[in-house]
Amino acid sequence: MKVNEPLVKPSSEYFIYTPTQEALSCLLYPICIGHFTYCPGYVLNRKSYDSLLIMHVKSGSCTVHASGTDTVVSAGSTVLINCYEAHGYESVDGWEADWLHIDGTAAPKYYDFLSKKYGCAAPVLDREPSGLATLITAFANGNIPAEVSMSMLITGMLADFANSENDADRRNDLERTDDLSGSGNDAISSVTGYITSHFTEELSVDELASLAGLSRFYFIRLFKKRTGCTPHEYLVNTRLNHAKYLLKNTNLTIKEICFASGFADESRFCTCFRDCVGVRPSEYRVL
């Protein structure tokens, strides 16, 4: 649809989408999507518009107002705006942008997660999120994807924000810390993958830190920041999850499950299981 809005060039266009009941119940979905060229002096302030806004600035720049703070978004960058609350954006010189309003039961939780990771009300990604241009082109051509496909594309865009912040965290920490080695690879993901494949073995924190190429102190701190638990807790949780699977899906004895899950002592296994799960392994099996 063509635009009839002051200080938006007539060449701009947008598309409205109405989700099905299936999408409303469990998916992320578009509300509206478009490509606008905003003229110099454009200002928008809204009390709310129930959605998140992903806006990729293609040229020029704009200032986003959210939660009492101002964020300048320059060409090549993408901003995530919480439109469930009061917000606005403007520019003295104008800007061009691809944008997408999204909603869904998980959308507010995605925003809370990303705003906490970035430590700000308007997270900014330093590139165009994957899938945004593809989705705009699809709407412009009348080839609207299936809702599950659109939900996957939107999830990928939000994942780009999360992954970018993880990379930035690691680069900043590497610059601040003298005793670290390693490349820009995601060391923590490598370690969690290693634990998943080797949880039945004896794994020490020193061994895992060495695998990550980090000092013991920094490894533990970064691991907990990324996963919410210490390396040892993550290992124990992995073993317990394996034990849960065996309890529900095999006829192995408790002792056999204990050793098959990487625990060295049946008594300690049962105590750990009860403390963490709330019931004994034998009780969990029949729940």
N, C-alpha and C positions, 0 to 999 in steps of 0.2 A: 504494500500500500504506500502511496505517496504521502509525504508529510505536509501538514498544514499547521505548522508551529512557528511562532516568531523566532527569528535568528537561527533557524535551521534551513540549510540550503534545500531548494525544491528537488534536487537530484537525490536526496536522501530517501531511504525507504525502510519500512519495517513490516513485520509479519506477526500476527497474533496466533496463539495456539491454545486450544481447549483440551485439557487432558481427559482421558477416560477414567472411569471409576477404578480400574485396575492400577493405572498410574497414580491416582490420588492416594491409593492405599499403601503403595510400597516402592514407588520409583521416584527418581529425580526427573523433572520434566521442564521444558521451556514454558514460560508465560508469554513472552514476546521477544523478538530478536530483530536486529537490524544493523544498518550501516548509516551513520549520520555524519554530516559535515556541519559543525557548529560554527556560526559566525562570531567575529569579535564582539565581546560584551555579553555573550550568552550567560544566563544565570538560571539555575533551577534549585528550588528548595522545597522539600516535601516533608510532611509529618510522618508519613509511612506509605509504603507500597509493597504489600506482602510478598517479598521475594528477596533473593540475593541478586546483585548485579555484577556480572563479569564484564568489564569494559577494557578493551585493548586499544590504546592510543596509537594510531598509525602515523599521525603527524601533528605538530603543535604540542601543546601541553594544557593541562587543566588542573585546578585545585579542588580537591574533594574535602568536604566538611562532614565529619562523623564523630560523634561522642565528644564534642567540644574541641577537636583537634583538626588541623588542616594538613593535608597531604598533597604534595605536588606530584603529578604523574606525567612523565615526559614521553616523547615519541619512542615507540618500541617496547614500552612497559604495559603491564596489565594490572588493574586494580580490582579488588573484591570489596564490594560495598554492601553493608547490612541495611537493606531497605525496609526491614521490619520496624526499624526505629527511624527517628528524624535524621535526615541527611540532605546533602546538596552538593552541587558541583558547578563550577564556573570558570571562565577564562577571559582575560582581557583581549588576547590576540586570536582566540578561536582554536579549534582542534578538530581532527577527523578521527572517528573511532568505529570499530566493530563492537557490538554489545549484545548481551544476552541476559535477560531476567529469568531466573530459575526458581522453582519451588519444589516442595516435596517434604514428606515427614522427616527426612534426615537432614534437610537443608540447614535449619538453625544449628544443629549439632556440628555439621561441617564447619559452619562459620565460627562457632565457639572454639572448636579445635584449632582452626587456622589462626584466629586472632590471638589466641594464647601463645601459639608457637612463634608468631611474629612479634608479639608484645605490642600490638597496635590495633586500632579500630578499623583500619583500611589496609590490609595486606597488599603489597605490591610485588608482582612477579616481573622479572627483568626481561621477559620475552612474551611472545604470543602463545597462549595455551594451545595444546594440540587439540584439534577437532573444531575449534571455533569457526575458522574460515570455511571448513567443510560443511558445517551445519548451516551457515548463512547461505552458502551457494545452493544447498539442497532446498531450502525454503524458497529462494529466489527462482529456482527452476521448477518449483511445484512437485519436487520429488522428496516429500517429507519422509524421513526414515521411520521404521517401527519404533514404538515407544521404548522398548527394551534397548534398542540400539542407541537412541538418543540419551537414555539414562546412562549407558556406558560411556558415551562421549563426554557427558557432563561430569561424571565421576572422574574421568581422565583429566579434565581441566582442573578440577579441585586437587587431584593428586599431583599435578604439576606444581601447584602452590606448595604443597607439603614437601615434595622432593626438593624443590628449590631452596626452601628454608633449611632443610637438613644439610644440603651442600654448603650453604652459606655459614651455618653453624660450625661445620667442620673446618672450613677455610679460616674462619676467624679464630677458632681455637688453636689451629695449627700455627697461625701467625703469632698468637700470644704465648705459646708454650715452647720452651727450648728443648725439652727432652723427648719430643715426639718425632716419629718417622712415619713414612707412608705416603701414598699418593692421594688423589681426590676420590678414590674409591670409597664406598660406604663400608667402613670397617665393621660397624656394629651389625649390619645385615649379614656380612660374611660370617661373623661369629655366631649369630643366631642360627644361620644355616648349618654351620658346623655342629653346633649343639644338637640340632634336630637329627643329624645323621650319625652322631656319636654319643648320644645321651646314655647308652648302656656302659660306656667306658668311664674310667676315672678321669675327670677333667678338673684341673686346678685353675684358679683365677690367673696365676702367673702364666700358665700355658695359653689360656685364651687371650690374655693381654699381648703375649708375644705373637700370637696369630694375627691380632689386629694391628700389630706394629706400633703399639702405644705403651706408655708407662703404666704400671699397675694402678697408680692413684688416678690418673686421668681416664684410663679405661673404665674403671668402676664408676666414676662420676658421669662419664658420657653414656655408658651403658644404661645407668639408671634413668638418666634424662630421656633417653630414647625409648626405653621399654617400660619404665615405671617400676622396675624391680632391679635388684642386684644380679650379677651373673649367676651366683649360687642359687638364688631364688628362682631365676628363669630355668636353670637346669632341673631343680626339684619339680617345678611346675610341669616341665616337659615329661619327666618320668611319671608323675602322677597322672597326666593326661593319657599316657600310654597304658598305665595300669587300669584306668577307667575303661578304656577301650577293651582290654582283655577281659575285665570283669563282666562286661556286658555282652561280649561276643564270642567267648570261648568257655570251655569247661576246665581250664587249667586250675590247679589248686592255688590258694593264696601264696604259698611258698614259691611255686613256680612263677607266678606273676611277679612276685617281689624281685626275683633274680633276673627275670626277663625284662624288667623295667629299669634295671641299673642300680637297684638297692642291694646293699651287701648284707643286710641283716633283717630277718622277717619281723622281729619285734619292733625295730626302729621304723620299718616300713609301715606297719600298722598304726604306730603312734603318729607318724608324720601324716598319714592319710586321714586319720581321725581329726588331727589338729587343723588340717588345711581344708578338708571337705566337710567335716562336721559329723561324719558317721564312720564306722569301721568298714573295711573293705567288704566283709561278708554281708553287712547291712546294705551297702551301696549296690551290691550285685542283685539284690531282690527288689530294689525300689522300682 
